[in-house]
Amino acid sequence: MPRELSLAEIFQLGYYWETKILLTAIKLDLFSTLDNRSAAPSEIAGQFAFNERSLSLLLNALVAMRVLTKLDGRFGNTTVAQKYLVKTQEEYVGHLLILHDSEWDNWGKLEETIRTGVSPVRQHVFETNPEMGANVLAVLDRIGRGGGINLAKYLQLDGVEHLVDIGGGAGTNAIAFCQEYPNLKATVFDLPQTLVVTERYVKEAGLEDRIVLKPGNFNTDLLGGPYDVALMSDILHYQDHHINGALVEKVYAHLTPKGRLVIKDRFLDPDRTSPAWTTAFAVHIMVNTEHGDCFTTQEAMDWMTNAGFQSVTELEPRAIVQGTKAAS
């Protein structure tokens, strides 16, 4: 049985100070300013017309948070900050953190959301800010490439001719799957503004002849096909229970006989109190999407069973479920 929290740990959970300090530093692009150099607060303040006293307080806090260093009154990046928080670096993740900062006001309305059950969001930020969406997709693609390769091997797609990745984003999985299986063709189905990013990555991978981009809304538009395998990876938590059930039924109709549907998502345990990160993510999704939610693997398998899928199984606990369409 886990130990109870101490009062100090409760206070630590209640303080959001460090989060906002880091997000503000990223928005001000302070880490890029310190790219491979050190500087005094007066130099940075003069360069960007910041208030020197306020900036100094922020910089000192960032040193305490171990993302900056300080020597003789001059500040510099730590190794981690230099690698991940400088815009010119290949592994820059700041765009994803700026997305979280853009959701700050939504989190401020959490109490109202709990009282009313109504999210303050009507459109996802990807729809209202396509440039931010493209930047975030680039970060997610880079982070997810290794996972895409592992998933491709895990699903054993030898003999599969045509796969559709529904809500496939930057094409991370489709590209990884086609690289792993030379005879596989794939379709990435997503919103038109998303596929602008996808097209660039598909071309960079040299897979234009094997990956088709199909624009549309997967809840309202035809999916094409029929397909041998359909993948839905990390999209169902943006929607509610009924919409997801209807989408699974729709996918069933677009599969070949014996075709497979694979759902990968961030699932909760049956009692919905673990994994801890996913329980917090469920609150995040509630307040930052209009209808989003997190589900259990049993709920996903029920959608499959109700749609007519057979051999419905949980391939990986709290992560992957699969169902097979009847032979005829």
QUICORLIN-V256085 format. One record per helix or strand. SS is the DSSP state (h for helix, s for strand). FROM is the first residue (numbers start at 1). TO is the last residue. If there is no record, write none. Layout:
ss: <SS/SS>
from: <FROM/FROM>
to: <TO/TO>
This chain:
ss: <h/h/h/s/h/h/s/s/h/h/h/h/h/h/s/h/s/h/s/s/h/h/s/s/h/s/h/s/s>
from: <7/17/30/39/41/52/68/74/79/94/104/110/125/130/162/172/185/192/211/227/236/241/255/268/276/296/297/310/320>
to: <14/27/33/40/48/64/71/77/84/102/107/116/128/155/166/180/190/204/215/233/238/253/264/268/288/296/307/316/324>
